[in-house]
C-alpha cells in the first residue's frame, strides 16, 4: 500500500447536442487531489472552484469514487482518509466536475490500496455512480470519446459482452475545428436539468435524433458544415432544457452569426458550447460573451481542441497534504456537472 497519492483529472464537455449521455470531450480545466490514509475519519479540504461548498462526507463525490473502486475490488472503505483538492473546473456548469471527482477518488483508491484496477474497471465503477459514461470516460481517456453502457448479449460468432460494461472508442475532432465554451455566472444542477426531460419520445423523434447523432460524429471528423448544422439542432434534450438557461437563444444566434457551425448546451448546462472553424474562434467567443452580457449575465470563454489528455497520477504526490483536522471540521465536495 502507498502512503500518499495524488492525481490530476480534466473536466469535460458532453452531449454536443444529439450525443446525449454518450459523447464527451476532455477540456483543459483540472481537478488536482492529494490523499493519504490516516486516522479514523474522513476529511476533504477544498480550494479553487470548490471553496465554500460544504456537504457531509457520505455525500462526497471524491469519497463516492474512492468507495466505488473499493466495491469493485471487494475491499472495505478505509476508516481514515485525508484529502486536499483544488479545482479549475467550474461547478454545476455542465463541465464534468462530478465525473472528475469520481475518477479522482477511484484513481486514488487504486493507488493507495494497490487495487490493480485498469482504466476500464475504473470507468465501470465510476459510471455506476454517475449514471452515464460520457464525462467519466473523457476524464479517464482524454480527447473526444464515444462511450456507452452495454447489456449482456451474444452476437453471432462474436464474444459475449458482460452486463454493465462500458464500450468506448476515440472520436476524431477535425483539426480545422475547435470547441468554444462559454461559462455563465449562474449554475444549473444536473438533477434540475434531468427533471425537465420527458419520459417518452415518439418513434419519429427518436429516429430523427439517431440520424443527427450519426451526423454529429461524421461532421466532427470531416468538418462538414451541413452535417454539423443539422446535428447541433438537437431533438433529445435541448428543447426541454433551453428554458432553464437565461439567454440561450440569444447566445446561440450570436455564435452562429459570428461564424459557428452551431451552438448547444455543454452537458446539462448552464455552460454552452459552439463548434467553430478555428479561424473564427475569437469572434465566436466574443459574440457569445457579449450576447450574455446584454441580458445581464457575465461569462468566461475558452476553447477546447479535443487533445486534452486524461487523468494522470502525480509523482511524487503532494508532500504538503495536511494532517486530519479536529472532528468539528466540515467536509466539502465538488458539485454535479
N, C-alpha and C positions, 0 to 999 in steps of 0.2 A: 504493500500500500504506500502511496505517495503522501508526504507530509503536507504539501501545498500544491495547488494547481491554479492556472489562470487561462482564460480563453477570450478571444475576440470573435464576435458574431455580427454579420452585417444585417441591416434591416432589409426590407424588400417591398416592392410594389407588386400587386397581384391583380388578377382578373383581366385587365386591359379590355374591358367590355365583355365579350362572349366567352372568354376563357375562365368562366366563373368557377372558383374553387379548384382550378387545375393548372393555371399558368401563373408563374411567379418570376420575378427578375430581382436579383440582389442589387442593392444600392449602396453607395459609398457613405453610409452613416452607420456607426458602430456602437455596439454594446461590449464593454470590457468588464470582466468579472474575475476577481481573485477569491480563492476559497481555501479553507483548511478545516480539518476535523479537530475539534477541541471542545472540552467542557461537556455539559449535559443539556444544552438548549440551543435553539436555532436563532441566529442573528444575521440580518441582512442590512448593511448600510448602503445608502444610495445617493448618487450625486448626478450632476448634469440634468438632463431632462427628467430624471426620476426623483429629483429632490422634492420633498414635501408630500409624496404620495405614501400614505400610511395604510396598512392592512395587516390583519393577523397572519402569522407565519403559515397557517394551514391553507391560506388562500394565495400564497406567494407563487408566482409563475416560475421563478427560479427553482424554488423548492419542489413545485409540481414536476418540473423537468427532471430534477435530481431523483425524485421518487419514482418517476416513470422508468428511468434507467434501472433503478434498483428492482422494480417489479419485473422488468423484462429479464433480469438475471436471477430473480428469486432470492434477492438479498434484502435484508431488513434495513430500512432507512436509519442511518446513524442518529443517535440522540443529540449530538453536538456538532453543529456546522456553523462556521463563521464566514460570511461573505462580504466583500466590498464590491459594489457595482457602480459604474459610471456609464452614461449613455449619451450619444448624439442623436438617437432615433426619436423623433417626435412621438409623443404618446397619444393614443386614441385619435390618430390621424390616418389610419389605413396604410401604415408603412411597416407593418410586421414586427412591432415591438413585443407583442405577446409571443410570437413564434421564436424570435431571437432569444427571449428569456428562457423558454422551454429548452431550446437547443443548448444554450449555455449551461443550464442546470444539468442536463443529461450528459454533456461532454465532461463537466467537472466531476460528476459521479463516476463516469467511466475511468477518468484518470486517477482520482483519489482512491477508488476502491478496486482498481485493476479488474474491471468487469469484462474487458476484452470484447466490447460491442463494436461492430463495424458501423459505418455510416448508414447503411440500410437499416440496421437494427435500431439505431438512434432515431432515424426518420419514422420508423414504425411506432416506436414508443411515444414520440412527441405528437404524432398525428392522432393517436388515440386520445390525447388530452385536448389538442387544438380542434379536432373535428374535421379538418380539411388539410391536405398536404402541401398546397401551393407555396405558402410562405415558409413552411418548415423545410421543404426540400431546397428552395432557393437559398435559405440561410446555411444549409449544410453543403450544397454542391457549388453555390455561386453561379454567376451568369444568369441566362434565361433558361427556364426549365418547364417541362410539361410533367405533371405529377398527378396520378390518380390512384385511388384505392381499388384493389381488386377483390373479387369474390372467388370462392373455390370452384374452379371449373377445369374440365379436361378437354383440351382441343384434340381433334382427330389427329393422331400421330404425334401430338406435342406433349410437353410436360404439364404436370398438374401444378396450378398456381395456388399457393396457400391462401386461405381466407384472411382478409385483413392486411395483406401485404401492400406495399407501395410500388407501383410501376412508374419509373421516372426516366426521362430522356432529356438531353440538352436540346434547346431550341436555338435557331440562328436569328440574330438581330442584324440585319444588313448593315454594312459599315457606313453606308450613306445616311443611316437613320440614328436618331437619338431620342431618348425619352426626356421630356421636360416635366418636372414635378413642381407643383405649386401647393404649398402647405399653409393653410389659413390659420388664423389665431383662435379658432374655435374647434373644440373636439367633437367627435361623434363616436359613441361606443358601438362596438360590433353587435352587442345584444340588441340595442335600439334599431340598428340597421337591419338586423335579421327579422325583427318583428314586422317590418314594412313589406316583406315578401309575401306573395300569395301562396296558399298551399298547393295549388294546381295551376297548370298551364294547358291551353288547348294543344291538340296534336299539331295543328298548323303552325302555332307559335314555336313549339319545340323543334319542328322540322326546320323552320327558318333560322332559329338560334343555332342549331347544329351546323348549318351551312355557313353561318357567319363565324363560328368558331374555326372551321376549316379555313375560311378566307383569312382570318387573323394570322394563323400560323404561316400560311403561304405568303401573305402580304409582308409580314415581318422579315421573312427570309429573302424575299425578292425586291422589296421596296416598291411593290406595285401599288400605286396611289389609288386606283379604283377599288382594289380589294380592301385596302385599309379603310377607305372612307365608308364603305359598306359595313365592314366588320365592326368598326368602332361605334356604329349606331346600334347599341345593344338592345336586346329584347328581354333578356333573362332577369336582370336585377336593377339596372339603372332607371328604367321608367318608374319604378316603385320607390326608389331612394332619392331621386333628384330633388324632391320637395323638402328633404331634410337638410339640403345644402344651400345656404344663403348664396344667391348669385350664380347658381350652377349654369343656367342658360347663358348668362352674360359672359361668363368666363369661357365657356365652350365656343361661343360665337367669336369672341376676341382671339382665341387661339387659332381658329381656322382662318379668320381674316388676316392674321399675321403670317400664315404660311403652314400651319399644322395640317396634317392629313386627317386629324380627328382628335377629340379630347373626351375623356371619360373619368369616372371615379378611380382613384387608386385604392384598391381593396374595397372596403365598405365605406370609404370616405373618413374624414372630411376632405382629405387632400384630393387633388385632381392631377391627372397625368395626360400629356399630349404626346402623340407620335409625330416626330418632326424631322424634316430633312436637316441634316447637320448644319447647313449654312444659314438656316433660319432660327437656330436655337435661341440666340439673344433676343431677336424680335418677338418670338413667341413668349418667352419668359417675361419680357417687359409687358406685353399686351395682357397676359393673364393677371399679373400683379396689378396693373392699372385698372382692369375691369373689376377686380375685387375691391380696390380702394374706392371706386366710385359708389359702392354700396356699403362703405364703412368698414371693410374687412382688410386687415393687414395680412401680408403673407410673405413667406420665404420661398424662393425658387432655386432649384438646382437641377442638374442633368444627370442621367444615368445612361451609360453606353453599352450595358449588357456584359461587361467584362469584370465586374467586381467579384473577387474570389469568395468562396465560402468560409466557414469558421476555421480558425486556427488556434491550436493551443499555444500559449505564450511561454517561452523558455528563455531564461528562468522566470518562474512566476513572481508576482509582486511580493517583495520581501517586507513591505510596509503594511501588510494586512493587519488590522488591529486585533487585539485580544477581545474576547467576548465581553460585552458591557454588562452592567448590572441588570437585574431582572426587570427593572421598570423601563428599560429602553424599548422604544417601539420599533416595529419592523415595517419596511416598505417594499413595494414591488412595482414593476412596470405595468402600465395599463394595457388593455387589449388593442389589437390592431383594428 
